[in-house]
Amino acid sequence: MSPASAPSRALLLEGIHPDAVAGLEKNGYAVETVARALDEDELIARIAGVELLGIRSKTSVTEAVLAAATDLLAVGAFCIGTNQIDVASASTRGVAVFNAPFSNTRSVVELVVSEIIALTRRLFDKNTGMHAGVWDKSAEGSHEVRGRRLGIVGYGNIGSQLSVLAEALGMSVFFYDTSDKLTLGNARRCGSMEELLATVDVVTLHVDGRPGNSDMFGEAEFARMRPGSLFLNLSRGFVVDHGALRRHIESGHLAGAAIDVFPNEPKARGDEFVSALRGLPNVIMTPHIGGSTEEAQQDIGQFVAGKLHDFVSTGNTALSVNLPAVSLTSQSGVHRLTHLHRNTPGVLATINSVLADHDVNIEGQLLGTRGELGYVITDIGSQYTPDVIEKLRGLPTTVRLRLLS
């Protein structure tokens, strides 16, 4: 249903930026907001009639939620990661998923740099002493970051930008990534995680939330790090064994750590936070705020809300996480059909045959495929009868058909 003809319902959770609300309301959506995450049962109870769902990192969009969301057209992850969404189930139901892969990159990188400097200069020790009335003017244990070796695990959008900033500070940058990535500046690629850990003074993780990364960094990896190294994780909480990290901090093998993400995080602001790392003076802990700057959240709100509206109103799927990327320029005086289907030979020919059999002229058309799915946007320039739509909807390969105008 087009928001121009009747208000579509949007449900935005977890305190998504007001600009997202304003943008959707401006385009005719009825927006409901919830400041916290919802668990599965709560979300199922509220999802009926919702066409657009916006979440951040703490709400799980499970198969059960999607099964209950019979009117849902798209899910917007107002963050980078989408591992909290059952993307495969969304695809089989024709629900588009969008995220913000670039919007908070700078904010995360700046926090990483600030924490490396704070740990290297022992700023938190000095700050704690001062608040306790202790004047400890000493250079002992305090170092410059210039000349130190930074190891980046995961050289994607965040890791690569961090590489550039760290090099500008005079650090030597090494990285390890399982995929081939373009090396920026003078950064050096390591052939294995083991090589990186044996080389650098600071290790920082910037991997994605795929299940294969669970517990990727534990006892063996900490043991391979150089004595006196620093460790940072601003990626996903479940990739690190926090018990092992605590043991290596307490033993003195590691000089310090900075952690922004945790295996189990409170749902709402003010809830109790429990972690094996609490009480360690040389560990900086922040409440998953890597991308939580006003600039980043505003940009994410505008970007994802814009993608959601564009999909609903035009069918375009550029930067969708799960659907084929198709963008057809809009034109006046036409009706637009979008057809998501199983990617088998001859589907496009069948669609066009149905249209021809009903004397429907094609004014514009674009097809894209992605794995098991195909997606075609078709602009038709003549009047059509309801049986054309039902014929296309009834094709055995059809996943979802939408008439946009």
N, C-alpha and C positions, 0 to 999 in steps of 0.2 A: 504494500500500500504506500503510495506516495505521500510524504508529509504535506504536499501542496493541496491534496484533496481532503485529508482528514488527519488529525493529530496522531502521530505515532508515539508510543510510550517508550521512554528511555529510563533505565534504572542505573544510576551511578553510585558505586560503593567506595568506601575507604577514603573519603575526603578528597575526591578529585577536584582539581583547581576550578574555581568559579568561572574562569573563561570558557571551560568546556560546557558548563551549564548554560552560560549566556549564548554561546555559539549555537548550541542545539535549539534553545528556545527561540532564538532569532529566526531559525529555519523552520519553525512551526511544531517542534516536538514538545510533548508534555513530559517534563523531566522530574523524576523523583530521586532524591539524594539520601544516602545513608553515610554517616561519618565513619563507620567501622566496617570490618570484614563480616561477612555472613558465613555460617557453616552450611553444610549441604542441605539439611532439613529447612533451615531458615530461608535459603535461597529458593528452594523448590516451592515453598509456601508463597513466595512473592513474585515468581517468574511468569505466572500466567498473564498473557496479554502484552508482555514486554517484547518489543521488537529490537531494541538496542540495549546491550548490557555493557557497562563500563566497570572495570575492576583495576586493582593494582596487584601487589604481589601476594597478599594473604588470603584472598578468596579463591577457592578451588571450583572451577567449572567442570564438574564431573560428567560422566556418561548419564548418570541418573538425573542431573540438573538439565542436561540438554534434552533428554527424553521428555521431561516435563515442560520444556520451553517450546511449545508448538508454534508460537508466533515469532520466535526469535530469528532475526535476519543476520545479525552480526554481533560479535564480541570485540570490545576494544580493551586491550591491555595497556593501561596508561603507565607503562614502564617498558623496560627492555625485554625481560624474559616472558615466555609464554608457557613454561613448563607446568604452571598451575591450571592450565586449560587442557582438556582432552581434545587435542587438535584433530586427531583421527576421527573421533566421533562427530565433531563439528563438521568435518568435511563430508561425511556420509549423509549428513542431514542438510547439506547446502548452506551451512552457517559460516559466513566469512569471519576470519580472525585477523585483527590488525594490532600492531604494537608501535612503539616509538623507539626504533633502533638507534637513533642518533641524538635525540633531544637532550639527554642528560649526560652525554659523554664528557663534556668539559667539567661539569660539576664533580663527577666521580674522580676524574684525573686530578683536579685541584686538591681534593681531600687526600688522595694518595700522596701527593707531593708534600702537603703540609704535615702529614703524619710521619713520613720518612724524615723530614727535617726535625720534627718534634722529638722523635725517638733518638735520632742521632745526636741531638744537642741536649738530651735529657731534660727537656723543658718541663715535663710534668713533675719530675722529681723536684726541680727548683721551685715550681709553682706551689707544690704541696708544702715544701719547707717554709716558704715565705708566709703562707697562710697560717702555719703553725708558729710563726715568730722566729724562724731560724734563718740567719743570714749566712748562706753557704756560697761565697764567691770563690769558685774554683773551676779550673778547666778540666779536672779529672773526669775521664769518661765521656767528654764532649768532643764531637768531631764535626768537620765540614762534610757535606755530601759530595762536594767536588772531588773527583778521583775515585769515588767508591763505585763498585760494580753492582748494577741493578739487573736482576733476573726476572723477566716477565713471562709468566705461564699463561698463554692465551693471547695471541697477537691480533685480536679483532679491532673493532672501532675504538674501544677504550685502551687496550694494550698498545696499539700503534700510536695513538695520540700521547699517551704517557711516555712512550719512547722518545718522542720529539721533545717534550718539555724537560724530561730528565737529562737528555743530552745537552740541552741549552744550559742546564745547571752545572754541567761539567762531569756528569756521571758517564761511565762506560756501560752501554746497554747490551744485554744478551737476552734472547727470547727463545721459547720453545712452543711450537704449535703443531698439532697433528696434521693440519692442512698446510698446503703451500700458500705462503703469504708474501706480499711485496715488502721487502725490507726498506725501512725509511732511514735516512741519514746514515750514520755509521754503525747502526745496530748490527749485531752478529747473531746469526741463527745457530742454535745448538741442535745437534742431531738426536739428543735424547734428554729426558728429564734429569737423568743421573748426571750427565755432563753439565747441565745448567747448575744443579745444586752444588756440585763440587767446585764451581767457578766463582760464584757471585757472593756478595756480602748482604744483599737484600733480596728477598724473594717475595713477589706479589702475584696473587692469583686473579685472573680475569677470564675465567672459563664460563661456558653457558650451562644451562640447567638440565641438559640431557641426562637420562638415567645412568648412562655409562660413566658419568663423572662422580657418582656417589662414592664417598670415602676414597677419593683419588689421592688424598694427601693425609698420611698417617704416620705411624711409628717409624717405618722404614725411610720415608722421605725426610722426616725431621732429623733422623740420625745421619743422613747423607749431607745435610747442610753443614757449612763450615762453622766451626766454633765462633761464637760471638755474633752470629748473623741476626738479621731482623726478618720477621715474617709478617706479611699482610694478606688479608683476604677481604675483598670487597665484591665478591662474585656471588656465590651461593653458599648457604650455611652448611648444607649436607655434604659438601665436598671435603670437609676437614674433620679429623678426629680431634675434638677439643680436649679430651682427656690426655691424649698423647702430647698435644701442644703444651698443656699445663706441666706435664712431667719434664719436658725439655726446657721450659722456662725456669722451673724450680731448681733443676739441676745446674743451671748456669750455662748449659750448652747453647741456648739462644739468649741473646741480650735483651730482646723485647719483641713485642708483637702489636699489631693494630687490627682489630676485627670489627667489621660493620654488619656482618650477616651471621645468623645462628641457625642451628638445626631446628630449634623450636622457638618461635618468636611470639610474643603476646599479640592478641588480636587488636587490642585498642590501646590508645595512649593512656598511660596511668596504670595499666595492669602490671602485676608483678613480673619481673624478669628474673629467670633462673638460668645460671650458666656455670659450668665447671671453671670458668676463667675469672669469676668474681673474686676480688680480694688481692689480685696480683698487681703490685704497684707499677710494674713495667709493661703492662698490657693496656693499651688504649682500646676501650670498647665504646662504640657508637650505635644507636638504635636504628640501623638500616637506613641511614640518611645520606648514603653516597650520592644519590641523585636528588636529594631534598634541598634544593635551593629554590628561591622564588622564581628565578629566571628559568630554571629547568622545568619546574612544575607548570609554569605558565605556558612554556613552549610545548610541553607534552600535551597539556589540555587542549590547546588550539589544534595541534597536529592530528591527534587521534580523533578528536571530535570531527574534524574536517574530513578525515578518511571515512568515518562511519557515515556521515551525511552524503558524501560523494557516492559511496556504494549504494545507499538506499535510493538516491535520486537519479543516478545515471547508470548504475550497474558496474562502474569501473572498479577494477580490483588491483590497481597498481600498489605494490608493497604489501599485498595481503600475505599473511604467513602461510596460508594453506590452499588458497584457490589459484588457478592459473592467472597470470598477470595479463589482463586485457583492458585496454583503454581506447574507447571509440569516441571521437569528437562528437559532441552533441550538435544537432541541427534542428531547425524549427520545422513544423509541419509534418512530423513523422510520429509514429508510435514505436516504442522501443520494447523489445523482448529480450530477456536474458535466459539462457538455457544451460544449466549445469548438468553434465551427463557423464556416464562412465565412458572412459576413453577407449572406444572400440572403433575399428574401421567403418567408414560409411555413415557416421552419424550426421555430419554436416550435409551430405547429399540427401539423406532422409528428411532432414528439417526443410531444406529448400524444395524438395519434392512436395512435401505437404503444403507449403506456401504456394507453390505453383499450381497445384491441383485446385486450390481455392481462389485462384486469380489474385493473389497478394503479391505486390511488387516489392522487391528488396531495394532500398535506397542506400543502405550502408551495412557492412557486416565485418566482424573480426572474430577470429577463433584463436584460442590458446589452449595448450595442454600442459598438464603437470602431473606426472606419475599416472595414477589410475583415473584422473579426472580430466574432462575437457570442458571448456566454457566458451560459449559463443554469444556475442551481443549482435542483435539484428535490428536495424531500423527499417520499418515497413511504411510505405507512403500512401497506402490506400486503405479504404475501410475493410474491416475484417468481421467475420461472424464468430460467435462464441465457440462454434464447433472446431474452428482452427486452433484455438487455444487448448481446448480439451483434447484434440488429436495430438498436439505436441506434448501436452502433459502426460498423456497415456502411453507415449513411446516406452518400450521396455528398458531403454538406456537412460531415461530421464531421472535425474536426482532431484532437481528443483527447477521449476519454470516460474518466471516473474514477468508480469506485464507492468511496465513502469509508466506508460503514458498512452 
